[in-house]
Amino acid sequence: MIDNHFGLHSDEPATRPVRILIESSEYWLRNNGDLAMLEVTIARLRRRWPDAQIGVLTDVPLLLRAYHPTAKGITVLSTDPWAEPTVAEDFFAALGPHIVGPIALGMVRFRVWFPQKARGLRRRLERLVRARLPSEQTVEAPVSASEAAARRPVHPGSAAAVEKASLLLVLGGGYITDSDAAQAHRVFTLIEHACDHGVPVAMVGQGLGPLDDPLLQKRAAEVMPRVDFVSLRENLRGPAILERAGVPDDRTLVTGDDAIELAYTECDTGPGTDIGVCLRLAAYAPVSEIARNTVRRVVQAVATEYSSTLVPLIIAEYRSQDRRSTLPIVRGADSVAEPPPRYTSPGQLVEQVSRCRVLVTGAYHLAVFALSRGIPVVALSSTRYYDDKFRGLEDMFGGGVTLLHLDDPALGSKLADATRASWQQADEVRGRLRARAREQIRLGHMAFEHVFALAERARVENH
């Protein structure tokens, strides 16, 4: 529910340039779901302000420019974050992600690996000294990872960038959660810094929780009520978390995921004939070898039954995360499509999804893409975190998702039944899913009207 206190339309003069700083949550730009949300966000901002300065916090500014030539990549260590791009930056931006990506990530890895080796050597020396001189050491109470993350200050580049911004825009994601405490604390600290310097803050497309960590709850209660506007991508968990944190109802809106706008098209070509597959395997999404083998056996059997091609789909490219877990699932099947190339665009990935009649996935944003196109989803989860993601998505689309647990002893039969049922119901559910996608896009535009108003008001007041 939204109040009118945002002042959506203002006749006051506003001559100060609009400068939007985006916290994108994924600094290596290797997640196609996050890239989809970023693409939609930049397009919306550009339609409103063609000449605005748009900065994106990232570890790979050259790759950011390759994806979005009109935006500026800002690192946490930038000394002049809003400086005009150099000739070299413009040159690399023109080459495109396929060429720039390996170069940019190679540079990041070089910076990361060598300091880590140095720190590792220093830690070993410190342990040796403590072992030799135990009586001279001061015993300190152990500090949890969450406590350590909460104590980290804002990096200088981020601080300088936000202090000169018209608005801090915190992009949607599932990082305000216990399983990503370091990122959650980093974002809370950045928001706090912006508020302390009078910079308005909007959070859009957020997927909140689970949030049971007492320190994260405390930080949420300190910081979130200071945020000027929050839009959520689901209605099952997020509103209660905001209420517990003390965020007023009149500053919130449930919209759905912003990536829906990228995936949805007005032209409906009808259901595809293939079965899309992605298995997410990570520390926050563990999958046993038995479950992996079960998924492989079932999806290949069902694909053979329907004379269908299996389409491996990749969302998380960081350290080849989804590739390493998904490609073995389709290997040896009767008919397999080529996996998407690295540094593919989110739009190209959506086109691969659109050829499917059914999607079997452990990756949330692939489900967003499929449902937006009217394609039913069989969702695979091994954690409460993913349970919440997929159930929230099912609620927003009014169905279209069958959630299965990867540790279920009956996974094989349930997966086979769910995939067959989704195949058979694909024509029936298509129109309803696409209608729900249109409604969420409308709500997303409504949310961004409040974002626009905040930035306009800030540049008038600070002129």
C-alpha positions in Angstrom: 0.0 0.0 0.0 1.5 3.3 -1.1 0.9 6.7 0.3 1.1 10.0 -1.6 4.0 11.2 0.5 6.4 10.4 -2.3 5.1 13.3 -4.4 5.1 11.5 -7.8 4.8 14.6 -9.9 6.6 17.9 -9.2 6.5 21.1 -11.1 9.5 22.5 -9.4 12.6 23.1 -11.5 15.2 20.4 -11.4 18.4 21.3 -13.1 20.9 19.2 -11.2 21.9 16.2 -13.3 20.4 12.9 -12.2 23.0 10.5 -10.9 21.8 7.0 -9.9 24.1 4.5 -8.1 23.0 0.9 -8.5 23.9 -1.8 -5.9 23.5 -4.8 -8.2 24.5 -7.5 -5.6 26.5 -9.5 -8.1 29.9 -7.9 -8.5 31.4 -10.3 -11.0 28.4 -10.1 -13.4 28.3 -13.8 -13.9 24.7 -14.5 -13.0 22.2 -14.2 -15.8 19.3 -13.6 -13.4 21.0 -10.6 -11.9 22.1 -9.4 -15.3 18.4 -9.6 -16.4 17.3 -7.4 -13.5 20.1 -5.0 -14.2 19.2 -4.8 -17.9 15.6 -4.0 -17.1 16.5 -1.4 -14.5 18.9 0.5 -16.7 16.4 0.5 -19.6 13.7 1.9 -17.2 16.1 4.6 -16.0 17.2 5.5 -19.5 13.6 5.8 -20.7 12.9 8.3 -17.9 16.3 10.2 -18.0 18.2 9.6 -21.3 21.1 11.7 -20.1 21.3 10.5 -16.5 24.6 9.2 -15.1 24.1 5.6 -14.1 26.8 4.0 -12.0 26.9 0.3 -11.1 29.0 -1.1 -8.3 31.1 -4.0 -9.7 34.5 -5.7 -9.6 34.6 -5.8 -13.4 33.9 -2.2 -14.7 35.1 -3.1 -18.2 32.7 -6.0 -18.4 29.9 -3.8 -17.1 30.5 -1.3 -19.9 30.6 -4.2 -22.4 27.1 -5.2 -21.3 25.8 -1.7 -20.8 27.9 0.9 -22.8 25.8 3.9 -21.4 26.5 2.9 -17.7 29.6 3.3 -15.6 31.3 0.5 -13.7 32.4 1.7 -10.2 34.7 -0.4 -8.1 34.7 -0.3 -4.3 38.2 1.2 -4.5 37.5 3.9 -7.1 39.2 7.2 -6.2 37.1 9.2 -8.6 34.0 7.1 -9.1 32.0 9.5 -11.3 34.8 10.5 -13.6 34.2 10.4 -17.4 35.2 7.1 -19.0 38.7 6.9 -20.5 39.4 6.1 -24.1 40.5 2.6 -23.1 37.3 2.0 -21.3 35.3 3.1 -24.3 37.4 0.9 -26.5 36.8 -2.2 -24.4 33.1 -1.3 -24.1 32.7 -1.5 -27.9 34.2 -5.1 -28.0 31.3 -6.8 -26.3 31.1 -9.2 -23.4 32.4 -12.3 -25.2 35.8 -10.6 -25.8 35.9 -8.4 -22.7 34.7 -11.0 -20.2 37.7 -13.3 -20.1 40.1 -10.3 -20.0 38.2 -8.5 -17.2 37.8 -11.6 -15.0 41.4 -12.5 -15.5 42.4 -9.1 -14.2 40.1 -9.6 -11.1 41.4 -13.1 -10.4 45.0 -11.7 -10.5 44.1 -9.1 -7.9 42.3 -11.6 -5.8 44.6 -14.6 -5.8 47.9 -12.9 -5.1 46.7 -10.9 -2.0 45.1 -14.1 -0.7 48.5 -15.9 -1.0 50.1 -13.1 0.9 47.5 -13.1 3.6 47.8 -16.9 3.9 51.5 -16.6 4.5 51.0 -13.9 7.1 48.5 -16.0 8.9 50.8 -19.0 9.0 53.6 -16.8 10.4 51.2 -15.4 13.1 50.1 -18.9 14.1 53.8 -19.9 14.4 54.5 -16.9 16.6 51.5 -17.7 18.8 52.6 -21.3 19.2 56.1 -20.3 20.2 55.1 -17.4 22.5 51.7 -18.5 24.0 52.2 -16.6 27.3 52.5 -13.3 25.5 49.3 -13.6 23.5 46.0 -11.9 24.4 43.1 -14.3 24.2 40.2 -12.7 22.3 36.6 -13.9 22.2 35.8 -15.6 18.9 33.9 -13.5 16.4 31.2 -15.0 14.1 31.3 -14.5 10.4 28.1 -12.4 10.7 29.7 -10.2 13.4 32.9 -9.8 11.3 30.8 -8.7 8.3 28.8 -6.3 10.3 31.9 -4.5 11.5 33.3 -3.9 8.0 33.1 -0.2 7.0 31.9 1.1 3.6 34.7 0.8 1.0 36.0 4.2 -0.1 34.9 3.9 -3.7 31.4 2.9 -2.7 31.3 5.7 -0.1 32.5 8.4 -2.6 30.0 7.2 -5.2 27.0 7.2 -3.0 27.8 10.6 -1.5 27.6 12.2 -4.9 24.5 10.3 -6.1 20.9 11.5 -6.5 19.7 8.1 -5.4 21.0 4.8 -4.2 19.1 2.0 -6.0 19.5 -1.4 -4.4 18.6 -4.0 -7.0 16.5 -7.1 -6.4 18.1 -10.3 -5.3 18.0 -13.0 -2.6 20.9 -11.7 -0.6 19.2 -10.2 2.4 19.2 -13.6 4.0 21.1 -15.8 6.5 22.9 -17.8 3.9 24.5 -14.6 2.4 25.1 -12.7 5.6 28.3 -11.0 4.4 26.5 -9.5 1.4 23.5 -8.5 3.5 25.7 -6.7 6.0 27.5 -5.0 3.2 24.3 -3.7 1.7 22.9 -2.6 5.1 26.2 -0.6 5.7 26.0 1.0 2.3 22.3 2.0 2.8 23.2 3.4 6.2 26.0 5.5 4.7 23.7 6.9 2.1 21.0 7.8 4.7 23.6 9.5 6.9 24.6 11.7 3.9 21.0 12.6 3.0 20.9 10.4 -0.2 17.5 8.7 -0.7 17.4 5.0 -1.0 15.1 2.6 -2.9 15.2 -1.1 -2.8 13.4 -2.9 -5.7 12.5 -6.5 -6.6 13.7 -7.7 -3.2 13.5 -11.4 -2.1 13.9 -11.3 1.6 14.8 -14.1 4.0 15.0 -16.5 5.6 16.3 -14.0 8.2 16.7 -15.7 11.6 20.3 -14.5 12.4 19.8 -12.2 15.4 22.5 -9.8 14.3 21.0 -9.5 10.8 17.6 -9.0 12.3 19.1 -6.2 14.5 20.7 -4.5 11.5 17.5 -4.8 9.5 15.6 -3.1 12.2 18.2 -0.3 12.4 18.5 0.3 8.6 15.4 -0.8 6.7 13.1 1.8 8.3 15.4 4.5 6.9 14.8 3.2 3.3 12.5 5.5 1.4 10.8 2.8 -0.7 10.9 -1.0 -0.9 9.4 -3.2 -3.6 9.2 -7.0 -3.1 9.2 -9.8 -5.6 6.9 -12.0 -3.5 4.1 -11.8 -1.0 4.6 -14.8 1.3 7.7 -13.9 3.3 8.9 -10.5 2.5 6.1 -8.4 4.0 6.4 -10.0 7.4 10.1 -9.5 7.5 9.7 -5.8 6.6 7.0 -5.5 9.3 9.3 -7.1 11.9 12.0 -4.6 10.9 9.6 -1.7 11.4 9.2 -0.6 7.8 6.0 1.4 7.4 3.4 -0.2 5.1 3.1 3.0 3.0 6.7 2.6 1.8 6.3 -0.9 0.4 4.8 -2.6 -2.7 4.8 -6.2 -3.9 5.5 -6.2 -7.6 7.1 -9.5 -8.7 10.6 -9.9 -10.1 11.8 -7.2 -12.4 13.4 -9.8 -14.8 9.8 -10.7 -15.9 9.8 -7.7 -18.2 12.9 -8.9 -20.0 11.4 -12.5 -20.5 7.9 -11.6 -21.4 7.0 -10.8 -25.0 3.6 -9.7 -26.4 3.9 -12.1 -29.3 3.0 -15.6 -28.1 4.4 -18.3 -30.4 2.9 -21.1 -28.4 4.4 -23.9 -26.4 7.8 -25.4 -27.4 8.7 -29.0 -27.8 11.8 -29.3 -25.6 12.5 -29.9 -21.9 14.8 -27.3 -20.2 17.1 -28.5 -17.4 19.2 -26.8 -14.8 20.5 -28.3 -11.6 21.9 -25.8 -9.0 24.6 -27.2 -6.8 26.3 -24.9 -4.3 27.1 -24.6 -0.6 23.8 -22.9 -0.1 22.0 -25.5 -2.3 23.5 -28.9 -1.6 22.5 -31.9 -3.8 23.6 -35.5 -3.1 25.1 -37.7 -5.8 22.1 -40.0 -5.5 19.7 -37.1 -6.2 21.8 -35.9 -9.1 21.7 -39.4 -10.6 18.0 -39.6 -10.1 17.4 -36.3 -11.8 19.6 -37.4 -14.7 17.8 -40.7 -15.1 14.3 -39.3 -14.9 14.6 -36.3 -17.2 16.3 -38.4 -19.9 13.6 -41.0 -19.7 10.8 -38.5 -19.9 12.5 -36.7 -22.8 12.8 -40.0 -24.7 9.1 -40.8 -23.9 8.0 -37.5 -25.5 10.7 -37.6 -28.3 11.9 -34.3 -26.8 15.3 -32.5 -26.8 16.9 -31.7 -23.5 18.1 -28.1 -23.3 20.8 -27.4 -20.7 20.3 -23.9 -19.3 22.8 -21.9 -17.3 22.1 -19.0 -14.9 25.1 -18.9 -12.5 28.4 -18.8 -14.5 30.6 -17.9 -11.5 33.2 -20.6 -11.4 31.1 -22.5 -13.9 28.6 -23.3 -11.1 25.6 -24.3 -13.1 27.6 -25.8 -16.0 29.4 -28.3 -13.7 26.1 -29.5 -12.2 23.8 -29.3 -15.3 25.8 -30.7 -18.2 26.3 -34.2 -16.6 22.5 -34.4 -16.3 21.9 -34.2 -20.0 25.1 -36.1 -21.1 24.2 -39.3 -23.0 20.6 -38.4 -23.7 19.0 -39.2 -27.1 18.8 -35.6 -28.1 20.6 -32.7 -26.4 20.8 -29.0 -27.4 24.1 -27.1 -27.3 24.5 -25.3 -23.9 24.5 -21.5 -24.1 27.9 -20.0 -24.6 29.6 -18.2 -21.8 28.9 -14.4 -21.6 25.6 -14.9 -23.4 23.1 -12.2 -22.8 20.0 -12.8 -20.6 17.8 -12.2 -23.7 19.6 -14.9 -25.6 19.1 -17.3 -22.6 15.4 -16.4 -22.5 15.1 -17.4 -26.2 16.5 -20.8 -25.4 14.0 -21.1 -22.5 11.2 -20.2 -24.9 11.8 -23.3 -27.0 10.8 -25.5 -24.0 7.4 -26.9 -23.2 8.5 -27.7 -19.6 11.4 -26.5 -17.4 13.0 -28.6 -14.7 15.2 -26.3 -12.6 17.0 -25.7 -9.3 17.7 -22.1 -10.4 15.2 -19.5 -9.4 15.6 -17.0 -12.3 15.2 -19.7 -15.0 11.8 -20.3 -13.4 11.1 -16.6 -13.7 12.0 -16.7 -17.4 9.9 -19.8 -18.1 6.7 -18.6 -16.2 6.9 -15.2 -17.9 6.7 -17.0 -21.2 3.8 -19.2 -20.0 5.9 -22.4 -19.5 5.2 -24.6 -16.4 8.1 -25.3 -14.0 9.2 -28.3 -12.0 11.3 -26.7 -9.2 14.0 -28.6 -7.4 15.0 -27.5 -3.9 17.2 -28.8 -1.0 16.9 -25.8 1.4 14.3 -23.6 3.0 15.9 -20.7 1.1 14.9 -22.2 -2.2 11.6 -23.4 -0.9 10.7 -19.8 -0.1 12.0 -18.6 -3.5 9.9 -21.1 -5.5 6.8 -20.9 -3.3 6.8 -17.1 -3.6 7.1 -17.4 -7.3 4.2 -19.9 -7.5 2.1 -17.5 -5.4 2.8 -14.5 -7.7 2.0 -16.5 -10.8 -1.0 -18.2 -9.3 0.4 -21.7 -10.0 2.6 -23.1 -12.7 5.2 -24.4 -10.3 5.5 -27.9 -8.8 8.0 -27.9 -6.0 10.0 -31.1 -5.3 12.6 -31.7 -2.6 15.9 -33.3 -3.7 16.2 -35.3 -0.5 12.8 -36.9 -0.9 13.2 -40.8 -1.0 10.4 -40.8 -3.7 12.1 -38.1 -5.8 12.3 -40.4 -8.9 8.6 -41.1 -9.2 7.5 -37.6 -8.1 9.8 -36.0 -10.7 8.6 -38.2 -13.5 5.0 -37.6 -12.6 5.4 -33.8 -12.2 7.3 -33.5 -15.5 4.6 -35.5 -17.4 1.8 -33.5 -15.7 3.5 -30.2 -16.6 3.9 -31.4 -20.2 0.3 -32.3 -20.5 -1.0 -29.1 -18.9 1.3 -26.7 -20.8 -1.4 -25.5 -23.2 -3.9 -25.0 -20.4 -1.8 -22.9 -18.1 0.0 -20.8 -20.7 -2.5 -17.9 -21.0 -3.0 -17.6 -17.2 0.8 -17.5 -16.5 1.3 -14.8 -19.2 -1.5 -12.7 -17.8 0.1 -12.8 -14.3 3.4 -11.8 -15.9 1.7 -8.7 -17.5 0.3 -7.7 -14.1 3.6 -7.9 -12.4 5.3 -5.8 -15.1 2.6 -3.2 -14.5 3.3 -3.2 -10.8 7.0 -3.0 -11.5 6.5 0.2 -13.5 4.4 1.6 -10.7 7.3 0.9 -8.3 9.7 2.7 -10.5 7.5 5.8 -10.6 8.3 6.1 -6.9 11.9 5.6 -7.6 11.8 8.4 -10.2 10.1 10.7 -7.8 12.7 10.1 -5.1 15.6 11.1 -7.5 13.7 14.1 -8.9 12.9 15.4 -5.4 16.5 14.9 -4.3 18.0 16.9 -7.1 15.5 19.7 -6.6 16.2 19.9 -2.9 20.0 19.7 -3.3 20.1 22.2 -6.2 
